[in-house]
Structure formats: structure tokens, C-alpha cells
């Protein structure tokens, strides 16, 4: 729906507005997600392979100061989700930020927001199936199976789960999150026990001396901490899923504030707490990008099968990410299709009220990832991970820009802000946008991968411009049709 059409809808009497959804893409969903599902989706979005696997290499490069990087990025991630939460309570929508971009930035804004988010999750999906195949190869039983076959099997399983019903998706995410939280809590209890008893860990006595005797908080200076920020931001990707999921819950006004507010303490406890514990147990130089930092610690104290357990958890995290990606892009693409900015078939829903068209399109891109696993299995993961980071940073920037316009309209008296608000607006939005763009700029300091990724921006921009000129007439016709229906 166009911006003018939405404003017209807002001006109509309450009974008429209730009959016609503010976003045509919101019609037809089952509202089967419960409060526990949304809460666990929020947790699952905050805990993933970025912590279970990525923290090892970052600890090696940045040292204990990595905890500061996780805290800083976590605060800005919380601001993004808090802003999105306020928009959700203003108007719940499965189209989430794409729907809000349409209302506050116009159809061009929604078009850019949607396709950049699709770029993020479709490439993340490739990274996820690549990771799943790599983690599965850890066990000798699967060593002889080609990486691309394992990737294809993983994609088929998660696709089936998404197509059955949203309730099955919610249950799958619920149990994925339970596994991740239980693992982290278990490790933290072990780490606290090791600290309290001064138990030997790989020849080291845990405590503050591990940090002070190995270069302090910044063993390699401040610059390595700055450089890992972009990777840390990617670790928080998927927090925005709360906004998408809210469109399929019966009581978003109760569920969303609780889920959003809990994100902050989860970040502090799970990310910052875990990294601080890891830094107190072993020097940063002992950790590596090739092994989960949790496995490194557990193997040093002789825990049997530590690698097997953690590999299973990391596998679960990758499956959870793939599951979430198919879910969210299906809903986002349906919202776009109803406005004319995505292919018509992505608006289709099955009998279980699942937008299967958009899910299948994302899967189609992931199948290309299966081909990537066949052609360059060693480089597949690194190639797509950096492209995905462009998508998530642009999505978060768009959310904050939408919120700026939203607040400005509220001040003009054109709409009413809910009581659940982003604090210190507009300073919070502007600071967050500046930080995210700075993280993007930091990628230039990585000549191997980051700089090549930034050079893709002109190509992506050219594709977006070409795509817009290809669909702008259809978007205009769709907006005119909806406007005429609202004004009858």
C-alpha cells in the first residue's frame, strides 16, 4: 500500500479500518505463535554461531576487550529492536519494517528495505547450509558424504518444517533456543566453578591474572577491537525477527514489550558474561577461529566428548538460523508482493496459511549455495557471510530511519506513539545510524574480504535501480487500486 493510501486508511473511521488491513500482506495469517514462541525467537535471534563459533577467532584477535565490543554492539542492537518494537505496537504487521518503510518512506523505501533483507537472509541461508555440512563432517559417519549433499538435505528438512505451519516453526525455534540457552548456562556454571575453586585449566590458574599477565584487556591495542565490530554486529543479526513474528501472535501488545526488554539482559548475560568468563579462564592467544572457544576450555579440563556436544549445539544454531531466514523472508516477500514490488507468486499461501511462494524463492537462492558448495567448498562460507553483513546493516539503518519519521509525525499530531517507546529520540536513532555506517566503513580495513565486499555496493545499487524501473508501474497500479478501494 502506498504512503498516501495508508494515510487515507488512518483517517477512516475505526470500523472501516478494522475491515481493511493497513498492509494487505497481513491478511490471512493464523496468529498461532504463542508468547513462549516469540520469547524464544527473541532468545534464538540473540544467540547463534556468532557466539558459539565466531567468538574464538575474535578472542584471539582482540583479547578480553571483545567483551566491550559485544556490549557496545549489543546496546545498539537493543536500540534497533526497541525502535522496531514501538513500531510493532503502533501497528503489528508480518511485513514488519518493510510495511513501516512503505508507510514512512514510500514504496521506494519499502522496495530497498525488502530486497536488502532478502539479500541478507538468502546469503545467510547459503552460509547456514554450508556451516551445517561442515559441522556434520565432524563426525566420521558423514565424512564420505559430499558437502553439497549434506547442504541439500539440511535445506530440504528445514523447508518442510516451514511449509507445514507457523506453529511447527515456532515449536522448532522454541526447542532450538532451549538447547542453546541450556548449553550456555551449563558452560557458565562450569566456568564459575573453575574460577571459584581455582581449578587448573590447561596449565593456567583462572582469574584476573590470566588477563593481566597476557597483555591486559587490550593485548593488541584498540584497533583489533574496532575491526571485529562488523563481525560482532553480524552475530546479533536475527534480533529483528521479533517484529516479523509479532504479526502472527494474538496479543502483540503483551508479548512484544516483554520479549524486547528481555533482549538487553540476555545480551549482557550470555554474550558479555560468556566472553568475560572465557577471558578469565584462558589467554586470548589460546583460542582460535578453527574451534569453538567453549570446546577449547572444556578440552583443556578433560571433559569427555566436549567437541561432540558443542558441535551438535553449533549445528543446532545453524539450523535455527536457516529456519528463521526462510520464515522471515516468506513474510517479507508476501508483503512486498501485495504492493507489487516482488514477484506475484511470492504472495501465495497454502492451506496452513504459510506464504510458501516467498519461502520457495529464498530456497531457490539457497540451492545456488548448494552449487557453491560443490564448486568451491572451502571458500563458500566466507564469500556469502560478508555479503550478508551488507544486508543486515542496511536493514537496521532503515528501521531507525523509519522510526525517525514515525516520531516526527507523532510530534505533528498525525499519529499517536504507544507507551512502549525508544528512549531519547531522535539522538538514539542518529547515533545508532552513525555507528552502523561506521561499522560498514571499518570493513575497508580488511583488504582480503571486507574491502571486496564493500566494492559490491555499487553493483547491488545498480541492480536495485534497474529492478525498480522494471516494477515501478506495477507498484503504482497496485497503490492506485488499493487507494480507490479505501476511498469507496
C-alpha positions in Angstrom: 0.0 0.0 0.0 1.3 3.5 -0.9 2.0 6.2 1.7 -1.0 8.2 0.6 -3.2 5.1 0.8 -2.1 4.3 4.4 -2.7 7.9 5.5 -6.2 7.7 4.0 -6.8 4.4 5.8 -5.7 6.0 9.0 -8.2 8.8 8.5 -11.2 6.5 8.0 -13.5 5.5 10.9 -12.3 2.7 13.2 -14.9 0.2 11.8 -13.7 0.7 8.2 -10.0 0.5 9.2 -10.6 -2.8 11.1 -12.2 -4.3 7.9 -9.2 -3.5 5.7 -5.7 -4.3 6.9 -3.3 -1.3 6.8 -1.0 -3.7 4.9 -2.7 -6.0 2.5 0.0 -8.6 3.2 -1.2 -9.0 6.8 -4.4 -10.7 5.8 -4.7 -14.5 6.1 -2.3 -15.4 8.8 -3.3 -17.8 11.5 -1.9 -16.0 14.6 -0.7 -19.3 16.1 2.5 -18.1 17.7 2.3 -18.1 21.5 4.1 -15.9 23.9 6.7 -18.6 24.7 7.4 -18.9 20.9 8.1 -15.2 20.5 10.2 -15.0 23.6 12.3 -17.9 22.5 12.6 -16.5 18.9 14.0 -13.4 20.6 16.5 -15.5 22.5 17.3 -17.6 19.4 17.9 -14.4 17.5 20.4 -13.2 20.2 22.3 -16.4 20.4 23.9 -18.1 17.4 27.0 -19.3 15.7 28.5 -15.8 16.1 29.0 -16.7 19.8 29.4 -20.5 19.8 31.9 -20.5 16.9 32.9 -16.9 16.0 34.0 -15.8 19.4 37.1 -18.0 19.3 38.8 -16.2 16.4 37.7 -12.8 17.8 39.1 -13.5 21.2 42.4 -14.4 19.6 42.5 -11.1 17.6 41.0 -8.7 20.1 41.6 -10.3 23.5 39.4 -9.7 26.6 38.3 -6.4 25.1 36.0 -8.4 22.9 33.5 -8.3 25.8 33.4 -4.5 25.4 32.8 -4.9 21.6 29.9 -7.3 22.3 28.5 -4.9 24.9 28.7 -1.8 22.7 27.2 -3.6 19.7 24.6 -5.2 21.9 23.4 -1.8 23.2 22.9 -0.5 19.6 21.2 -3.8 18.6 18.8 -3.3 21.5 18.1 0.3 20.3 17.2 -1.1 16.9 14.8 -3.8 18.3 13.3 -1.3 20.8 12.5 1.1 17.9 11.0 -1.8 15.9 9.0 -2.9 19.0 7.5 0.6 19.2 6.5 0.4 15.5 5.0 -3.0 16.1 2.8 -1.8 18.9 1.7 1.2 16.7 0.7 -1.3 14.0 1.5 -5.1 14.2 2.5 -6.4 10.7 4.0 -9.6 9.4 5.6 -7.3 6.8 7.4 -5.7 9.7 9.9 -3.0 8.8 9.1 -3.3 5.1 5.5 -2.4 5.9 6.7 0.5 8.0 9.1 1.6 5.3 6.2 1.7 2.9 4.2 3.9 5.3 7.0 6.3 6.3 9.5 6.2 3.4 7.2 5.4 0.5 7.3 2.5 -2.0 10.9 3.0 -2.9 11.9 2.7 0.7 9.9 -0.5 1.1 11.4 -1.9 -2.1 15.0 -1.2 -0.9 14.3 -2.5 2.6 12.7 -5.7 1.4 15.3 -6.7 -1.2 18.2 -5.9 1.0 16.7 -8.0 3.8 16.2 -10.8 1.2 19.8 -10.4 0.2 20.8 -10.8 3.9 18.8 -13.9 4.6 19.2 -15.7 1.3 23.0 -15.3 1.6 22.9 -16.2 5.3 20.9 -19.3 4.3 23.8 -20.3 2.0 26.2 -19.7 4.9 24.0 -21.8 7.2 23.7 -24.8 4.9 27.4 -24.6 4.3 28.0 -24.5 8.0 25.6 -27.4 8.6 27.5 -29.5 6.1 30.9 -28.6 7.6 29.7 -29.4 11.1 28.2 -32.7 10.1 31.6 -33.7 8.5 33.0 -33.5 12.0 31.6 -37.0 12.7 33.3 -39.8 10.8 29.9 -41.3 9.9 29.3 -38.5 7.5 32.9 -37.8 6.3 32.4 -39.7 3.0 29.2 -37.8 2.0 29.9 -34.8 -0.3 29.4 -31.4 1.4 26.9 -30.3 -1.2 24.7 -33.4 -0.5 24.6 -32.6 3.3 23.8 -29.0 2.5 20.9 -30.1 0.2 19.5 -32.4 2.8 19.6 -29.7 5.5 17.8 -27.3 3.2 15.0 -29.9 2.4 14.4 -30.6 6.1 14.0 -27.0 7.2 11.9 -26.2 4.1 9.5 -29.0 5.0 9.2 -27.6 8.6 8.4 -24.1 7.4 5.8 -25.2 4.9 3.8 -27.3 7.3 2.6 -24.5 9.6 3.8 -21.5 11.6 3.1 -23.4 14.8 5.6 -26.1 13.8 8.1 -23.3 13.0 7.5 -21.8 16.4 8.0 -25.2 18.2 11.2 -25.9 16.3 12.6 -22.5 17.2 11.5 -22.9 20.8 13.5 -26.2 21.2 16.4 -24.9 19.3 16.6 -21.9 21.7 16.2 -24.2 24.7 19.3 -26.2 23.5 21.4 -23.1 23.0 20.4 -21.5 26.4 20.9 -24.8 28.3 24.4 -25.1 26.7 25.4 -21.6 27.6 24.1 -21.8 31.2 25.8 -25.2 31.6 29.1 -23.8 30.4 28.8 -20.6 32.6 28.2 -22.8 35.7 31.3 -24.8 34.9 33.3 -21.7 34.3 32.2 -20.1 37.6 33.1 -23.3 39.4 36.5 -23.3 37.8 37.1 -19.7 38.9 35.7 -20.3 42.4 37.9 -23.4 43.0 40.9 -22.0 41.1 41.0 -25.3 39.2 43.8 -25.7 36.7 42.8 -25.0 33.1 45.4 -26.1 30.6 48.3 -25.2 32.9 46.7 -21.8 33.8 45.2 -20.8 37.1 42.0 -19.0 36.2 41.3 -15.4 37.4 42.3 -11.8 36.7 45.9 -12.8 36.4 45.1 -14.6 33.1 44.3 -11.2 31.7 46.9 -9.0 33.4 49.8 -11.5 32.7 48.9 -11.7 29.0 48.8 -8.1 27.8 45.8 -6.8 29.7 42.3 -6.0 28.4 43.8 -4.7 25.1 46.7 -7.0 24.4 46.9 -6.0 20.7 45.7 -2.4 21.1 42.4 -0.8 20.3 42.3 -1.2 16.5 41.7 -5.0 16.5 38.7 -4.4 18.8 37.4 -1.8 16.3 37.9 -4.2 13.4 35.9 -7.0 15.0 32.8 -4.8 15.4 31.5 -5.6 12.0 31.6 -9.3 12.7 30.0 -8.8 16.1 27.1 -6.8 14.5 26.5 -9.9 12.3 26.4 -12.1 15.4 23.3 -10.1 16.5 21.6 -10.5 13.2 18.1 -12.0 13.6 17.0 -9.9 16.6 14.6 -8.1 14.2 12.7 -11.4 13.9 10.6 -10.3 16.9 9.0 -7.7 14.7 8.1 -10.2 12.0 6.8 -12.8 14.5 4.6 -10.3 16.2 2.3 -10.2 13.1 1.4 -13.9 13.8 0.7 -13.6 17.5 -2.7 -12.9 19.0 -1.6 -10.4 21.7 1.4 -8.4 20.4 0.8 -5.6 22.9 1.6 -8.0 25.7 4.2 -10.2 24.1 6.4 -7.7 22.2 7.5 -5.4 25.1 8.4 -8.4 27.3 10.4 -10.0 24.5 12.2 -6.8 23.5 13.1 -5.7 27.1 14.5 -9.1 27.9 17.0 -8.9 25.0 19.2 -6.5 26.9 19.9 -8.7 29.9 20.3 -11.7 27.6 23.0 -9.8 25.7 24.7 -8.9 29.0 24.4 -12.4 30.5 25.1 -14.7 27.5 27.4 -12.7 25.3 29.3 -10.4 27.6 29.2 -12.8 30.5 30.5 -15.7 28.4 33.3 -13.7 26.8 34.4 -12.4 30.3 34.4 -16.0 31.6 36.4 -17.2 28.6 39.0 -14.4 29.1 39.4 -15.3 32.8 39.9 -19.0 32.1 42.5 -18.9 29.2 44.6 -16.3 27.4 43.1 -15.0 24.2 46.1 -16.4 22.2 45.0 -20.0 23.1 41.6 -19.6 21.3 41.3 -19.9 17.5 38.9 -19.4 14.7 39.0 -23.1 13.9 37.4 -24.3 17.1 34.6 -23.2 19.4 36.1 -21.4 22.4 33.8 -23.5 24.6 35.3 -26.7 23.2 38.8 -25.2 23.8 38.1 -24.7 27.5 36.3 -28.0 28.1 39.0 -30.0 26.3 41.7 -28.3 28.5 40.0 -29.7 31.6 39.5 -33.1 30.1 35.7 -33.2 29.6 34.9 -36.2 27.5 33.1 -35.7 24.2 33.2 -31.9 24.6 33.8 -31.5 20.9 30.9 -33.7 20.0 28.4 -31.9 22.3 29.5 -28.4 21.2 29.4 -29.4 17.5 25.9 -30.6 18.0 24.9 -27.2 19.6 26.6 -25.2 16.8 24.8 -27.4 14.3 21.6 -26.6 16.1 22.4 -22.8 15.9 22.9 -23.0 12.2 19.7 -25.0 11.7 17.9 -22.4 13.8 19.3 -19.5 11.6 18.2 -21.3 8.4 14.8 -21.9 9.8 14.4 -18.2 10.8 15.6 -17.0 7.5 13.0 -19.0 5.5 10.3 -17.9 7.9 11.0 -14.2 7.8 11.7 -13.8 4.1 8.5 -15.6 3.3 6.5 -13.0 5.2 8.5 -10.0 4.0 8.2 -11.1 0.3 4.5 -11.6 0.7 4.1 -8.0 2.0 6.2 -6.8 -1.0 4.2 -8.9 -3.5 0.9 -7.4 -2.3 2.3 -4.0 -3.1 3.7 -5.1 -6.5 7.4 -4.9 -5.6 8.1 -8.7 -5.5 7.0 -11.5 -7.9 3.3 -12.3 -7.7 3.8 -15.9 -6.8 5.5 -14.9 -3.5 2.1 -13.6 -2.3 0.6 -17.2 -2.4 -0.3 -19.0 0.8 -1.0 -22.7 1.3 -3.9 -24.2 3.3 -1.9 -23.9 6.5 -1.7 -20.1 6.0 2.0 -20.2 5.2 3.3 -17.9 2.4 5.1 -20.7 0.5 5.9 -18.6 -2.5 8.4 -16.4 -0.8 9.9 -19.3 1.2 10.5 -21.2 -2.1 12.1 -18.2 -3.7 14.6 -18.0 -0.8 15.2 -21.7 -1.1 15.9 -21.3 -4.7 18.8 -18.9 -3.9 20.0 -21.4 -1.2 20.1 -24.1 -3.9 22.6 -21.9 -5.7 24.5 -22.1 -2.4 24.4 -25.9 -2.8 26.1 -25.4 -6.1 28.7 -23.1 -4.5 29.4 -25.9 -2.0 30.0 -28.2 -5.0 32.3 -25.8 -6.8 34.3 -24.1 -4.0 33.6 -25.9 -0.8 36.5 -24.3 1.1 35.5 -20.6 0.3 31.7 -20.9 0.2 31.2 -19.9 3.8 33.4 -16.8 3.8 32.1 -15.5 0.4 28.4 -15.3 1.5 28.9 -14.2 5.1 30.3 -10.8 4.1 27.6 -10.2 1.5 25.0 -10.9 4.2 26.5 -8.3 6.5 25.6 -5.6 3.9 22.0 -6.7 4.1 21.7 -6.7 7.9 23.4 -3.3 8.4 21.1 -1.7 5.7 18.0 -3.3 7.3 18.9 -1.9 10.7 19.6 1.6 9.3 16.2 1.6 7.5 14.4 0.6 10.8 16.0 3.6 12.6 15.2 6.0 9.7 11.5 4.8 9.8 11.4 5.4 13.5 12.7 9.0 13.0 9.9 9.7 10.5 7.4 8.0 12.8 8.4 10.2 15.8 8.3 13.3 13.6 4.7 12.5 12.5 3.7 11.9 16.1 5.0 15.3 17.1 3.0 16.8 14.2 -0.1 15.1 15.7 -0.7 12.8 12.7 -0.4 9.7 14.8 -0.1 8.6 18.4 3.0 6.9 19.9 2.4 3.8 22.1 3.5 4.0 25.7 6.3 1.5 24.9 8.9 3.9 23.4 12.5 4.1 22.2 14.2 6.5 24.8 16.0 9.7 23.9 14.7 10.1 20.4 16.0 11.4 18.0 19.5 11.2 19.5 19.3 7.5 19.8 18.4 6.9 16.2 21.0 9.2 14.8 23.8 7.8 17.0 22.8 4.2 16.0 22.7 5.0 12.3 26.2 6.7 12.6 27.6 3.6 14.5 26.2 1.2 11.9 27.6 3.1 9.0 31.0 3.3 10.8 30.9 -0.5 11.1 30.4 -0.7 7.4 33.3 1.7 6.8 35.6 -0.4 9.0 35.3 -3.3 6.5 37.6 -1.3 4.3 40.5 -2.0 6.7 40.2 -5.8 5.8 41.7 -6.0 2.3 41.2 -9.7 1.9 37.4 -9.9 2.3 35.9 -6.7 3.7 37.2 -4.4 1.1 36.0 -6.7 -1.7 32.6 -6.8 -0.1 32.3 -3.0 0.0 33.1 -2.9 -3.7 29.9 -4.9 -4.3 27.8 -2.0 -3.1 27.8 -0.1 -6.5 26.8 -3.4 -8.2 24.0 -4.0 -5.7 22.8 -0.4 -6.0 22.7 -0.7 -9.8 20.7 -3.9 -9.6 18.2 -2.2 -7.2 17.8 0.8 -9.5 17.3 -1.5 -12.6 14.8 -3.6 -10.7 12.8 -0.5 -9.5 12.5 0.8 -13.1 11.3 -2.7 -14.0 8.5 -2.8 -11.4 7.6 0.8 -10.7 4.5 0.8 -13.0 3.1 -2.3 -11.3 3.7 -0.8 -7.9 1.9 2.4 -9.0 -1.1 0.4 -10.4 -1.3 -1.6 -7.2 -1.3 1.5 -5.0 -3.9 3.2 -7.1 -6.2 0.1 -6.9 -5.9 0.0 -3.1 -6.5 3.7 -2.8 -9.6 3.5 -4.8 -10.9 0.7 -2.6 -10.3 2.6 0.6 -12.0 5.8 -0.7 -15.2 4.0 -1.8 
